[in-house]
Amino acid sequence: MSAADTFFDTNVLLYLFSGDGSKADRAEILLAAGGVISVQVLNEFASVASRKLAMPMAEIREALAILRAVLKVVPLTEETHDLALSLAERYAYSIYDALILAAALQAGCQTLVTEDMQDGQVIEGQVKIRNPFRES
């Protein structure tokens, strides 16, 4: 799994700042290799870090700057939105999860690292969903 082939969902990034040491360590190892995220992931990270983790905005900005330096950030477009609607309908995912999938597909990624979707499922013959915290 190369960095350019790997898309990260927000939940994996948030573990870096959680109290769960083993998941934080696993996330750090995966992110060290680089990968891809979307603007949606940045937005979700800021929202959850503020609301649930009670991080001050200065810390959130610092964390986002680090993530943006390590990971490639892809935009959300009308095409991303349209593809997400189709994916949500076809695979019965929420629109927000489908937006993550659409961005991963458009970025040419082969792997989506998340714990929120069906581990092992392959989307559109291209993106395999992988839960990095699942016991093998």
C-alpha positions in Angstrom: 0.0 0.0 0.0 1.7 3.2 -1.2 1.0 6.6 0.2 -0.5 7.8 -3.0 -2.9 4.9 -3.0 -4.2 5.4 0.5 -7.1 7.7 1.5 -7.7 8.4 5.2 -11.1 8.9 6.8 -11.4 11.5 9.6 -11.8 8.9 12.4 -8.3 7.6 11.8 -6.8 11.1 12.1 -8.7 11.8 15.3 -7.2 8.9 17.1 -3.9 10.7 17.0 -5.4 13.0 19.7 -7.5 10.4 21.5 -6.8 8.7 24.8 -6.5 5.4 23.1 -2.8 4.8 22.9 -2.8 1.7 20.8 -5.1 3.2 18.1 -3.1 6.5 18.2 0.1 4.5 17.7 -1.4 2.6 14.8 -2.7 5.8 13.2 0.7 7.5 13.5 2.4 4.6 11.8 0.0 4.6 8.9 0.0 8.4 8.5 3.8 8.6 8.6 3.8 7.0 5.1 1.6 9.8 3.8 -1.6 9.5 1.8 -4.6 11.5 0.7 -7.5 13.3 2.4 -10.2 15.6 1.2 -11.3 19.1 2.4 -14.3 17.3 3.9 -11.8 15.4 6.2 -10.2 18.7 7.3 -13.7 20.1 8.1 -14.8 17.1 10.0 -11.6 16.9 11.9 -11.9 20.6 13.0 -15.5 20.1 14.0 -15.0 16.9 16.1 -11.7 18.2 17.6 -13.6 21.3 18.8 -16.8 19.7 19.9 -15.8 16.3 21.3 -12.1 16.7 22.1 -12.5 20.3 23.3 -9.3 21.3 21.6 -8.6 25.0 21.4 -8.7 26.5 17.9 -4.9 27.2 18.0 -4.3 23.5 18.6 -6.7 22.5 15.9 -5.0 24.8 13.4 -1.6 23.4 14.3 -2.9 19.8 13.9 -4.5 20.7 10.6 -1.2 22.3 9.4 0.7 19.1 10.2 -1.9 16.9 8.4 -1.8 19.2 5.4 2.0 19.0 5.3 2.0 15.2 5.5 -1.1 14.3 3.4 -2.2 15.4 0.0 -5.5 17.3 0.2 -8.0 16.9 -2.7 -11.0 19.3 -3.2 -14.7 18.5 -3.2 -16.3 19.5 -6.5 -19.8 19.2 -8.0 -18.5 16.0 -9.7 -17.5 14.6 -6.3 -21.0 15.4 -5.0 -22.7 13.8 -8.0 -20.6 10.7 -7.7 -21.3 10.5 -3.9 -25.0 10.6 -4.5 -24.6 7.6 -6.8 -22.4 5.8 -4.4 -24.8 6.5 -1.5 -27.7 5.0 -3.5 -25.7 2.0 -4.8 -23.9 1.0 -1.6 -26.4 2.3 1.1 -23.8 4.6 2.7 -24.6 8.0 4.2 -23.9 10.9 1.9 -21.0 11.9 4.1 -19.4 8.5 3.9 -20.2 8.4 0.2 -18.3 11.8 -0.2 -15.3 10.2 1.4 -15.5 7.3 -1.0 -16.1 9.6 -4.0 -13.0 11.7 -3.2 -10.9 8.5 -2.8 -12.1 7.2 -6.1 -11.4 10.5 -7.9 -7.9 10.7 -6.3 -7.2 7.3 -7.8 -6.7 5.7 -4.4 -6.7 1.9 -4.0 -7.4 1.8 -0.2 -9.7 3.7 2.1 -8.5 3.5 5.8 -11.5 3.8 8.1 -13.3 2.1 10.9 -16.7 3.4 9.9 -17.4 1.3 6.8 -17.5 -2.4 5.8 -14.0 -3.8 6.2 -12.9 -5.6 3.0 -15.6 -4.1 0.8 -14.4 -3.0 -2.6 -16.1 0.1 -4.1 -16.4 0.4 -7.9 -13.7 -2.3 -8.4 -11.1 0.2 -7.2 -11.1 1.2 -3.6 -10.8 -1.4 -0.9 -12.1 -0.4 2.6 -9.6 -1.3 5.3 -10.2 -1.0 9.1 -6.7 -0.5 10.5 -7.8 -1.4 14.0 -9.5 -4.7 13.2 -7.8 -7.8 14.7 -6.7 -10.1 11.9 
